[in-house]
Every structure is written in structure tokens, then in C-alpha cells.
Amino acid sequence: MNIKSIFLAYAALFAGMVICNAQNDALSFIAKKNAGVSSLESSFKHTKTMKTSGKVTVSSGTLYYVAPDKLSMLYEAPSTDYLVINGDTMDISRGDKASSFNTAKNPLMAQLRNVLLLCVSGKVKEAADSNDAEISVESASGFYVITLTSRTKSARGYSKVVLKYSKTTGILSEMETTEMSQIVNLYQMSGIKVNPK
């Protein structure tokens, strides 16, 4: 191996270490900031896109989070839709159908619960682990943009989750989930109110 090859190998290794350190720093910052959150409230806009048909629906509502494991997304009238997580219990209402799940006994619902709850609470590494996903972090103006890409290909679940966290507060401001069935859900938060511990 010549000197140039050795230099390039070390340069690539060093660059990889720098990227890894920057990624870990961002994830640690987000986790630390969110560890100090007792509860938060936010308005959200939900844009749902069916990639196969091109159909797009837009709705809105209010999100509430109470540490460590309570989350609700209540849609505005005339919709009666809601999603409520209370520990391992998850209640969902869509249209005229309401369902309740014990996520400790339902792996698919556990994945949905974990991705939503863990991402809102800034536990990105745990969210990636629960979805068997790889993590990549990019820096954008005012935000850390984090992508969780699933290593597992299946008929159900998430293939990708893209998250935007404020570089100032560490709080989630946008989440886009892509389901294996090619349904994309974009949640954009606004008017976020945080109550510290």
C-alpha cells in the first residue's frame, strides 16, 4: 500500500469519526432538552398523501404530550378522529370506527405507538431501535433533520421517518412518516408551548 492510499484511508476514517461525533452530539442535545420537558401542547397540520393514487387530505388539530408516556392527537371539528396513548394503551378513532389496543401484545400497534411517542419526546435512538432503523443526521437552518430508515422490508410499518428538531429548544417541529404501503403522513407543529419540569 503506498503513502497516498494510506493517507486517503486515514482521511476517510477521520471524516467518518467527525460525522459520527456530530450525529451523537445532535442526538444527545435533543435527548437532554426533552428530558427537561414535563408537558407540551401544540397545534398540528396533518397532510396525508396516498402515493399510489395521488390522493391528498389535509386536517388539523391539537397535540398534547405529558412525560413520560402520554400523548394525544385530537383532530378539529367536524372530524371526530383522535389518537390517545396512555402507557401501553392506545385508543384510535377514525371516522365512525374506534379501537383500543394493548401495545404490549400487538407488535404493529407498538411500533406506531413507539415512533410517535418516542419522537415527540426526543428519544430518537430508542425510536430507531423500535423500528429497526438506521439513523442519519443533517444540519439545516435552525434545525437538525434526522432520518430513520428501516432495515426491515415488510408489508406493514414504517419504511422511513423524517424528523425536524429545533437547534435552540430541541423540540420536534415536523415529522414525516412513510409507511411500507406508500402512505405518507406529514405532521407540522406550530404554536408549541412547553412546560419544564
N, C-alpha and C positions, 0 to 999 in steps of 0.2 A: 504494500500500500504506500503510495507516495505522499509527500507532505501536503499537497493540495487536497487529496482525498481525506486525510486525517483532519485537516482544518475544516473542511465542509461538514464532516461528521460531527465535530465538536460544536460548530456553529448551529447545526440543526438541533442538536441536543440542548444547547443553551436556549435557543428560541422556544423549544418545547417547554422547558422549565419556566421561562418567563410567562408564557401563555397560561400554563397550569397554575402558577402563583397568582396571576391576575384573576383567573377564574375563581380560585379558592378565596381570594380577598373579597370579591364581589358577593359570593355566596355567604361568607361569614358576616359581612356587613348587613346583608338583608336579614339573616337569621337573628343577629344581635338586635337590630332595630325593632323587629317584630316581637322579640322576646319581651320587650317593654310595653307591649300593647295589651290593655285589658279588654277593650272592645273597640269596634269601629262601625260606622254607618256610612253608606254610600249610595248614591243613585247609580243605576247602570242602564246601558243601552245594549240590547241583545240582538245581534244580526245573525240570522241562521240561513246558511246557503246550502242548498242541495246540489252538489256538483253534477250529479248525473242528469238532473232535469233543468238546472239553472234557476230554480225557484228560490226567491229570497223573501224572508219575512223579517220584519223589524218590530221589536217590542221593547218595553222598558219597565223598570220597577225599582225597588229598594233592596239593598243587600245589608244584612246585619251579621256581625261576627262577634262572638263572645269567647274569649280564650278559656280553655284550650280547644274545645271540640263542639262548639255550637255555631251553626251557620244557617241563615235563611235567606232565600231569594224570593221576594214577594212581588208578583207582577201587578202592574197597574190596571185599573178598570178600563174597558169592560172584561179584561181577562181575569180569570179566577185561578190561573196557574200559580203554583208555588213549589219550592223545594226547601225542605227543612231537615237539617242534620242535627241530631241531639245524641252525642256519643256514637254508639253503633247503630242507632235507629235512623233511618232516612225515610221521610214521607215526601211523595211526589204527587202533584195533581196537574194533569194536562187535559184541557177541555173538560169533558164530563167524567173522566176516569181518574180516580185517586187510588194510590197504592202505598203500602208501608212495607219496608224491608228491614230485616236484621242483617246488616252488612257483615257481621262476623260469620254468617252462614251462607252468604251469597257473594262469591268472588267478583262477579261482574259489577254489582252494585257497590262492593267495597272499593273497586277501582275508581268508579265515578266519585264516590264519597271522598276517597283519599286525595285524588287530584284536586278537587275543588277546595276542600278544607286545608290541605297542606300548602297549596299555592297561595291561598288568601292569607294564611298565617306565616308565610315566608319560609317554610320548611322545604326548600327546593330539593335538597338531596334526598329527603325522605319521599317526596313526591316522585322523583325519578326512580327510586328503588321500588316503589309500589307499582310502577308502570313498566318495570324492566327497561328503563330508558337511559340513553346516553345524554350527557349534558354538554351544551356549548354555550358560551357567554360572549356577547358582543357589547361594545360600548357605543351608545348613541347619545345625541344631545340631551342631557338631563336624565337619561335612563340607562339601566342595564337591561339588555334584551337577552333573555335566556330561552333556549330551545331544548325541549326534551323530546328526543326521537326514540321511539320504541324499537327495541331489538327483536321483538316478537311479532310475527305476522299471523294474524288470526282473523276470524270473521267479525269479531266484536272487540270493542275497546278503542283506545286512542292510538293512532299512529304517530301523532305529533302534538305537542303543546308548546305554544309560544307565549312567553310572559314578559311584561314590561314593568320593571320596578323603578321607582324614583331614586336617583342617586343622592337625594337630600334626605328623604324620610325612610327609604327602604320599603315603602308601601306599594302594593300591587295596584297598577292603574289600568292594565289591559291584559286580557287573557284570550287566546285563540286556541280552541281545541279542534283537531281534525280527527274524526272517527274513522275506523277502518272501512266503514260503509260510505266514506266520502261525504259526510255531512260536516260542515264547518260551522262552529259556533264562536262568534266574536263577542266578548263582553268588554265594554268600555266604561270605566268608572269615572264619576265626577262628583264634586262636592263632598269629598271624603272628610269625615270627621273622626278623629282618633282620640280615644280616652286612654291615657297612660296608666300603668299600674301604680 
